[in-house]
Amino acid sequence: MKIRLYNAYVITCNDNFDIYPNGEVWIEDDKIVYVGKSKVGFMADKVVNCMGDVVMPGFVNSHTHLPMQIFRGLAEDSDFKGWWYDNIRPLEDHITGHDMYWSTLLGIAEMVRGGTTCTLNNYFHQKSMLNAFEVSGMRGAIAIDVRYKLPKEERRNEWENRHASLDKGNPLVTFFVSSHSIFSVDEQGLNDCTALAKKYGLPQSIHLCETLNEVGNCVKEHGFTPVKYLEQLGFFDYPTTIAHGIHVDKEDIEILRKYDVKVSINMSSNLKLASGIAPIYTYIKNGVDLSLGTDSVASNNSLNMFKEMFLAASITKVVMKDAAAIPAKDIILMATRGGARALFLEDKIGQLTEGYQADVIRINTKEPHWQPVNDVITHLVYSASASDVVMTIVGGRVLYEKGSFYIGESYSNICDHCENNIKRLIQERDLAKKENL
């Protein structure tokens, strides 16, 4: 399949942040073969006149839990403890692989509708997620969790058996080792993670420094902050992406920089659960690599990367009491190239460059909230909306265009399954609570 996007405002997000106001992008199969000024000479199967719309790399959401899509709107106005332990975890006790498959597809639909072309997905039952990615044509990394509830001597073998059972033939999907968090995985489990990461050459993912309670308990139990604790264990000796990174001190930040740990900023989720605000400005000034993530819709409640860009930029300005604290351009790079680095895919995605994967989005600039188009870059961060996305291409394949989804299952069928599945889960959870009284 050859696709030509022309008459576009092309934002490359490459090393020079090149922009072509009357540019075009040529795609052949899964690769970008030309980016630049308007020219002729490409015989495409699909030719799109973008009419001045923005064409740019798709967003990379560096922290999600797509099978939790059906938990949207539950346990609202709760702090982390009430949200997680009292409400979400009891639902997870009953969730099935069938539920997770449809929920993941619903998440994929929301992402491609909003211009996200790749994500790091953390959850259990990886086969269901992998099947959803395969069916839809979505790109992503799947984190394989170490089952901390198993006896210590069984953990590595169980993880290896699951890893071996997963189909590695999809070029759009890569894998991580997931340890979830320091409060749900004991020290031996964390050591298991690093051993598996070393053995299989995989990066690691973990939630870290998300709440003050987590940090306080770690200091009380181990005598170190969570970042220092993991450093002592040798956890950061292997490529790692952490989610949240809110409650860190100067020494923690230096450790993260030293080991080139990637930090996924999840502003909406952290605000909604009143967990805190990540020190974005301080991270940047100290050379820590940042990306943007949404977390799950159970705590966000959306997978809207435009919202994450707006909040990351605006709240950083407020925290620093400096309206010039962080340029819009840097926020866009966090949402694209920063995400690519967080998934260790920086040589394939995150920018529009010849030879890179064709993960491309088109954003409508004709809506009233864009007018007049005085500054495209700042408009993307402060004015644009997920609903402005009119085309999403992943690996050279159109997954969304002008209201139509091309993700392997009909959108209405996905929604019907998710609606029925969550009703059943709530009934099963409530029945279990009554039986345990």
Secondary structure, 3 states (H helix, E strand, C coil): CEEEEEEEEEECCCCCCCEEEEEEEEEECCEEEEEEECCCCCCCCEEEECCCCEEEECEEEEEECHHHHHHCCCCCCCCHHHHHHHHHHHHHCCCCHHHHHHHHHHHHHHHHHCCEEEEEEECCCHHHHHHHHHHHCCEEEEEEECCCCCCHHHHHHHHHHHHHHCCCCCCCEEEEEEEEECCCCCHHHHHHHHHHHHHHCCCEEEEECCCHHHHHHHHHHHCCCHHHHHHHHCHHHCCEEEEECCCCCHHHHHHHHHCCCEEEECHHHHHHCCCCCCCHHHHHHCCCCEEECCCCCCCCCCCCHHHHHHHHHHHHHHHHCCCCCCCHHHHHHHHHHHHHHHCCCCCCCCCCCCCCECCEEEECCCCHHHCCCCCHHHHHHHCCCHHHEEEEEECCEEEEECCEECCCCCHHHHHHHHHHHHHHHHHHHHHHHHHCC
